[in-house]
Amino acid sequence: MVKRILQLSNENSFFLFGARGTGKSTLLSTLPFLKQAHKIDLLKPSVEDAYRLDPELLEKEALALPSGSWVLIDEVQKIPRLLDSVHSLIESHKIKFAMTGSSSRKLKRAGANLMAGRAFTYHLYPFSELELGKKFSLESALRWGSLPQVTNLDSDSNKRKYLDSYVYTYLKEEIQIEQLVRNIDPFRLFLPIAAQMNGEIINYSNISKDTGVSYKTVETYFQILQETLLGFLLLPYSKSVRKVQKQSPKFYFIDQGIKRALEKKLSLPVSPGTSEYGNAFESWFISECQMRNDYLQKDYQFSYLRTKDDVEIDLVIQKPNGQEVLVEIKSTDKILDKHLRSLKGFENDFPKAELICVANIKQEQKVGRIRILPWQKAFRVLGLEKGAAGGLGHLDSP
């Protein structure tokens, strides 16, 4: 079994949010303090019906438990009103709750009681390279992604079937049954377009024309992808909050397998040297940074930088101590001068920033202020490994 990085509290109630198939239930089943928990699985229709029809059922069951007991509720967003009882039981009877969910959207829309800090909030993602270790394959991650079930399947055929089924299940159970959108057809049309634009600056107007829905509805669709934890926004870099709000963000799917399933490209390989490979590598690296930042509680802020002349930096990292890092991400195994032009172009504008080029190379190099790193080492230098402080450090010996 793959050991997850995420450390969950054994003393405080918590929410564990994550997209379907990220292994929330599996993770909780490994925790010793939840072995004797009273379990409520709302994915089972009979269980959901019982709690929906009897709002006081949870309280009746919990009051029969000793003070300090744990109650595990799977997919709590199915019945948001249960959280009122959860709040009361935490306060009056010291019952502790572990609650999973694949979406926070329904809870927010229902005005659910999120208990203002009385329950911690965690997020679980597909497997990180840091979790898989020697089992990790970059080529597999770029083609199939790293959902736990995908990594357990041996054949390409089975991986493809699983991911196709995953996308269908997401549409049916997460969107349609939970009624996150009124009309499923435009959203169904939107998903492959969003996948094609993965890592690109969002053009809401163009997507609106392609899907036949309003600009505002397209914004809502992207919000749904975020709140069902399938992806995240990368905001434009600026020292001015107003300027950031006037510019469009980029959107990244959290997993390449999901993204490629939506595009209907799973039958095709992701070949090194192609633009698709380069885009997939960039997207994977940024998603990996996002996961590690959350798991390791680094509180880094991520953004991208693009000038009016279309000079772009893939990733800008702002650390809590004020340090800034400009990161260019290249999938090539040989860095040429053209690959460093963007970083060189910003040297004078960011005199104190670290300048890093992440590449698919074997050994570290340096050109002026620019540090060219193998992607494996880049995470350590950026402080995105356990025990890694980040910083310039020393070059590897040639």
C-alpha positions in Angstrom: 0.0 0.0 0.0 1.2 3.5 -0.9 1.8 5.6 2.2 0.1 9.0 1.9 1.9 12.2 2.9 -1.2 13.8 4.4 -1.2 13.7 8.2 -4.7 13.8 9.7 -5.5 15.0 13.2 -6.3 12.2 15.7 -7.5 14.8 18.3 -9.8 17.1 16.4 -12.8 16.6 14.1 -12.1 17.1 10.4 -13.4 17.3 6.9 -11.4 15.3 4.2 -12.3 16.6 0.8 -11.0 15.1 -2.5 -12.2 14.2 -6.0 -13.8 10.8 -6.4 -11.2 8.0 -6.6 -8.4 9.7 -4.7 -8.5 7.2 -1.9 -10.3 9.1 1.0 -12.0 6.0 2.4 -8.9 3.9 1.9 -6.8 6.4 3.8 -9.2 6.6 6.7 -9.4 2.8 6.9 -5.7 2.7 7.7 -5.9 5.1 10.7 -5.7 3.4 14.1 -7.9 6.0 15.9 -10.7 5.3 13.4 -10.7 1.5 13.7 -13.6 1.5 16.2 -15.4 4.5 14.7 -19.1 4.4 14.2 -19.4 4.4 10.3 -22.0 6.1 8.2 -21.6 5.5 4.4 -24.0 7.9 2.6 -23.0 6.4 -0.7 -25.3 3.5 0.1 -28.8 4.5 -1.0 -30.5 2.7 2.0 -28.2 4.5 4.5 -28.7 7.9 2.8 -32.5 7.4 2.8 -32.5 6.5 6.5 -30.6 9.7 7.6 -32.6 11.9 5.1 -35.9 10.7 6.4 -35.0 10.9 10.1 -33.0 14.1 10.8 -32.5 13.0 14.4 -31.0 9.6 13.7 -27.4 10.8 13.8 -27.9 12.4 17.2 -29.7 9.3 18.6 -26.8 7.0 17.5 -24.0 9.4 18.6 -25.5 9.9 22.1 -25.3 6.2 22.6 -21.5 6.3 22.2 -19.0 7.1 25.0 -17.8 10.8 25.1 -14.7 11.2 22.9 -15.8 8.5 20.4 -15.3 9.0 16.7 -18.0 9.0 14.0 -17.0 8.6 10.4 -19.4 10.0 7.8 -18.6 9.2 4.1 -19.7 11.8 1.5 -21.3 14.2 4.0 -22.3 16.6 1.2 -25.2 14.3 0.3 -27.1 15.5 3.4 -25.7 19.0 4.3 -28.2 19.4 7.2 -26.4 16.7 9.1 -23.7 19.2 9.9 -26.0 21.0 12.3 -26.2 17.8 14.4 -22.4 17.3 14.0 -21.8 20.8 15.4 -24.1 20.2 18.4 -22.5 16.9 19.2 -19.0 18.2 19.0 -19.9 21.0 21.4 -22.1 19.2 23.9 -20.9 15.6 24.0 -17.3 15.8 22.8 -18.0 13.4 19.9 -15.3 13.6 17.2 -16.2 13.4 13.5 -14.2 12.4 10.4 -16.2 13.5 7.4 -15.3 12.9 3.8 -16.7 14.7 0.7 -16.0 14.9 -3.0 -17.4 18.4 -3.3 -17.7 21.4 -1.0 -20.1 23.1 -3.5 -23.3 21.5 -2.3 -22.4 22.3 1.3 -21.8 25.9 0.5 -25.0 26.2 -1.7 -27.1 24.7 1.1 -25.6 27.2 3.6 -24.3 24.2 5.6 -22.7 24.8 8.9 -19.0 24.3 8.4 -18.4 24.9 12.1 -16.0 27.8 11.9 -12.8 25.9 12.7 -14.3 23.3 15.0 -13.4 20.8 12.3 -10.1 21.0 10.4 -10.2 20.9 6.6 -7.9 18.7 4.6 -7.6 17.8 0.9 -6.6 14.5 -0.7 -5.3 14.4 -4.3 -4.2 11.6 -6.8 -0.9 10.0 -5.8 2.1 12.4 -5.7 5.5 11.5 -7.1 6.7 11.9 -3.5 4.3 9.2 -2.3 4.9 6.7 -5.2 8.7 6.9 -4.9 10.3 4.2 -7.0 6.9 3.1 -8.3 6.5 6.5 -10.0 6.8 6.6 -13.8 6.8 10.0 -15.5 5.6 8.6 -18.8 2.7 6.9 -17.1 1.8 10.0 -15.1 1.7 12.1 -18.3 -0.5 9.6 -20.2 -2.7 8.0 -17.5 -2.4 10.2 -14.5 -2.0 8.9 -11.0 -5.4 8.1 -9.5 -4.8 5.2 -7.0 -6.9 2.8 -9.1 -5.0 3.6 -12.3 -1.7 2.9 -10.7 -2.9 -0.5 -9.6 -4.0 -1.6 -13.1 -1.5 -3.4 -15.3 -2.9 -3.1 -18.8 -3.4 0.0 -20.9 -6.8 -1.3 -21.8 -8.0 -1.5 -18.2 -6.6 2.0 -17.4 -8.5 3.4 -20.4 -11.7 1.7 -19.3 -11.4 2.9 -15.8 -10.7 6.6 -16.8 -13.6 6.6 -19.3 -15.9 5.2 -16.6 -14.5 7.8 -14.1 -15.6 10.6 -16.4 -19.0 9.1 -16.9 -19.5 8.6 -13.2 -18.4 12.2 -12.5 -21.0 13.5 -14.9 -23.8 11.3 -13.7 -23.2 11.1 -9.9 -21.3 14.3 -9.1 -23.0 16.7 -11.5 -26.4 15.3 -12.6 -27.6 13.6 -9.4 -26.3 16.2 -7.1 -27.9 18.9 -9.4 -24.8 21.1 -9.5 -26.0 22.4 -12.9 -29.5 22.9 -14.2 -28.8 21.6 -17.7 -26.3 18.9 -18.0 -25.8 19.1 -21.8 -23.9 22.4 -22.0 -21.7 21.3 -19.1 -21.0 18.0 -21.0 -20.0 20.0 -24.0 -17.9 22.3 -21.8 -15.7 19.6 -20.2 -13.6 18.6 -23.3 -13.1 22.2 -24.2 -11.8 22.9 -20.6 -9.5 19.9 -21.1 -8.2 21.2 -24.4 -7.5 24.6 -22.7 -5.7 23.0 -19.8 -2.8 25.3 -18.8 -4.0 28.1 -21.1 -5.3 31.5 -20.1 -9.1 31.1 -19.9 -11.0 32.9 -22.6 -14.5 32.9 -21.2 -16.0 34.6 -24.2 -14.8 32.0 -26.7 -16.0 29.2 -24.5 -19.3 30.9 -24.1 -19.7 30.9 -27.9 -18.7 27.3 -28.2 -21.0 26.0 -25.5 -24.0 28.3 -26.1 -24.1 29.5 -22.5 -23.4 32.9 -20.9 -20.0 34.2 -19.9 -21.2 34.0 -16.3 -22.2 30.3 -16.7 -18.8 29.5 -18.0 -17.3 31.0 -14.9 -19.6 28.9 -12.8 -18.5 25.8 -14.7 -14.9 26.4 -13.9 -15.9 27.0 -10.3 -17.6 23.6 -10.2 -14.4 21.9 -11.4 -12.6 23.6 -8.6 -15.2 22.8 -5.9 -15.4 19.1 -7.0 -11.6 19.2 -6.7 -10.8 18.2 -10.3 -8.7 21.3 -10.9 -7.4 24.6 -9.8 -6.9 28.2 -11.0 -3.4 29.7 -11.5 -3.8 33.5 -11.1 -1.8 36.1 -13.0 1.1 37.6 -11.1 0.9 41.2 -10.0 1.7 43.2 -6.9 -1.7 44.8 -7.4 -4.8 42.9 -6.4 -6.9 45.0 -8.7 -4.7 44.2 -11.7 -4.9 40.4 -10.9 -8.7 40.7 -10.8 -8.8 42.3 -14.3 -6.8 39.5 -15.9 -7.8 36.0 -16.7 -6.4 33.0 -14.8 -5.2 29.7 -16.2 -6.9 26.4 -15.3 -5.2 23.1 -14.6 -6.7 19.7 -14.1 -5.2 18.0 -11.1 -4.6 14.8 -13.0 -3.5 14.2 -16.6 -5.5 11.0 -16.9 -8.8 12.7 -16.2 -7.9 15.5 -18.6 -7.0 13.1 -21.4 -10.1 11.0 -20.8 -12.2 14.2 -21.3 -10.4 14.9 -24.6 -10.9 11.3 -25.7 -7.1 10.9 -26.2 -6.4 7.9 -24.0 -5.7 5.6 -27.0 -2.8 7.8 -28.1 0.6 7.9 -26.4 2.2 11.1 -25.1 5.4 11.1 -27.2 8.6 13.0 -26.0 9.5 15.9 -28.2 5.9 16.8 -29.1 4.0 19.9 -27.9 1.5 17.6 -26.1 4.3 16.1 -24.1 5.7 19.6 -23.2 2.2 20.8 -22.1 1.6 17.6 -20.1 4.9 17.9 -18.4 4.3 21.5 -17.5 0.8 20.8 -16.2 2.0 17.7 -14.2 4.8 19.7 -12.6 2.6 22.6 -11.6 -0.1 20.2 -10.2 2.6 18.3 -8.3 3.7 21.6 -6.7 0.1 22.4 -5.8 -0.4 19.1 -4.1 2.9 19.3 -2.2 2.3 22.9 -1.1 -1.0 21.8 0.4 0.2 18.6 2.0 3.4 20.2 3.5 1.6 23.3 4.6 4.1 25.6 2.9 1.7 28.5 2.3 3.4 29.3 -1.0 1.4 31.4 -3.4 1.5 30.4 -7.1 0.9 32.5 -10.2 2.0 32.9 -13.8 3.5 35.9 -15.4 2.8 37.2 -18.9 3.7 40.6 -20.4 1.9 42.5 -23.1 4.5 41.2 -25.5 3.6 37.6 -24.6 6.8 36.9 -22.7 5.8 34.4 -20.1 7.0 32.7 -17.0 5.3 29.4 -16.3 5.2 29.6 -12.5 6.0 32.3 -10.0 6.3 31.2 -6.4 5.9 33.7 -3.6 7.1 32.3 -0.2 5.8 33.5 3.1 9.2 35.1 3.9 8.8 37.3 0.8 11.3 35.3 -1.4 10.2 35.0 -5.0 11.1 32.2 -7.4 10.6 32.4 -11.2 10.2 28.9 -12.7 10.3 27.9 -16.4 9.3 24.3 -17.1 10.8 22.5 -20.1 10.3 18.9 -21.0 13.5 18.7 -23.1 16.5 16.7 -22.1 18.8 19.4 -23.5 18.5 23.1 -22.5 19.4 25.6 -25.2 19.7 29.4 -25.0 16.2 29.8 -26.4 14.7 28.0 -23.4 16.1 30.6 -21.1 15.1 33.8 -22.9 12.0 34.4 -20.7 14.0 34.1 -17.5 16.8 36.3 -18.8 14.2 38.9 -19.8 13.0 39.2 -16.2 16.4 39.3 -14.5 16.4 43.1 -14.1 12.8 43.2 -13.0 13.4 40.6 -10.3 16.9 41.3 -9.0 16.4 39.3 -5.8 14.4 36.4 -7.2 15.7 32.9 -7.7 15.6 32.0 -11.4 15.0 28.3 -12.1 14.6 26.3 -15.2 13.1 22.8 -14.5 13.9 20.2 -17.2 14.1 16.5 -18.0 17.8 16.5 -17.6 20.2 14.3 -15.6 22.6 16.8 -14.0 22.3 20.4 -12.7 23.7 23.3 -14.7 24.0 27.0 -14.2 23.9 29.9 -16.7 24.4 33.3 -15.0 21.8 33.6 -12.3 19.7 30.8 -13.8 19.8 27.4 -12.2 18.8 24.6 -14.5 17.6 21.6 -12.5 16.5 18.0 -13.1 12.8 18.0 -12.1 13.5 15.5 -9.3 15.9 17.9 -7.6 13.7 21.0 -8.3 11.1 19.9 -5.7 13.8 19.7 -3.1 15.3 23.1 -4.0 11.9 24.7 -3.9 11.3 23.3 -0.5 8.6 20.9 -1.6 9.9 17.7 -0.1 9.7 16.6 3.5 12.5 18.3 5.4 13.5 20.5 2.5 14.0 24.1 3.4 14.4 25.4 -0.2 17.0 27.9 -1.4 19.9 28.1 -3.8 22.3 25.7 -2.0 25.2 24.4 -4.1 25.5 23.0 -7.6 26.0 19.3 -8.0 29.5 18.3 -8.9 30.1 17.7 -12.6 
